[in-house]
Amino acid sequence: MGGRVYYRGRLQLVLSIALVRHYGIIGDALGTAIPPHLQYRYVCVPRHLCRQLGIRYETYLREAYVLPLIVSAPLVVVCY
């Protein structure tokens, strides 16, 4: 777990520096807040849900993200 915190900290630092140039203190706040939110939303909650439901994490990712992307791809092509 310590390694994940280390990488999230580096990501927060890099993102804060990149955003502070354009948005000032708001960019710094966003750069600090975005990585934990993404980790919680896309890693922690799905893993907990998979444990509760007894399904594999890969199955969840495929059915929740990949299949809708494949189904909606022709619509995107037609709209462009």
N, C-alpha and C positions, 0 to 999 in steps of 0.2 A: 504494500500500500504506500510505503514511503516514496517509491519511485514515481508513482502516479502523481503524487502531490508535487514532487520536484518538477516534472514536466509541465504540470498545470501552472506552476509558479513562473516557469520560463515563458510559457505562452502568455500569461497575464502581463509580464513585463514587456515582451515584444509588442503585444497588441496595444498596451497602454502608450508606449513610445510612438507607435505608428499613428494612433488616433489623436494623441495630444497635439500634434502639429496642426491638424485641421480643425479640431473641435475644442481645444483647450482643456479645461478641467472636466468638462462633460465627457470628452474622449478618454481621459484618464479613468473616470468612473466606469465608463462602458468597457474599457479594456480590462478592468478588474472584475467586472460582474459577468461578462459573457462566458468565459471558460467554465466556471462552476455551474452555471445554468445549463450549458450544453452537456456537461458530464452528467448532471443529475437527470436531465430530460432524456438523453439518448443512451445512457449506459446504466445508471443505477435503477431507474424505474423499470425498464424492460427486463433486466436480469431478475429483479424481485418478482415481477409478474410471471416470468417463465418458471421460476421456482414454485410459485404458488399454483400455477396451472399444470405443472409437470410436463412442459414442452421444452424442446431444445432451443437455445438462443438463436442458432442459425435458422431454424424453422420460422421463428418469430420475425427475424429480419427479412427473410425472403418473402413471407406472406404480408408483412406490414409495409414494406418499402419497395421491394423489387417488383412484385406482381402489379401493384398499382401504377408504377412507372412504366412498365411494359404495356399495360392496357391503355394508358393515356398518351403514349408516344405517337400513335397515328393521328390523334386529334391535334397534337402540337404541330406535326408536319403539315396537316391540312390548314391550320390557322395561319401558318407562315406562308 
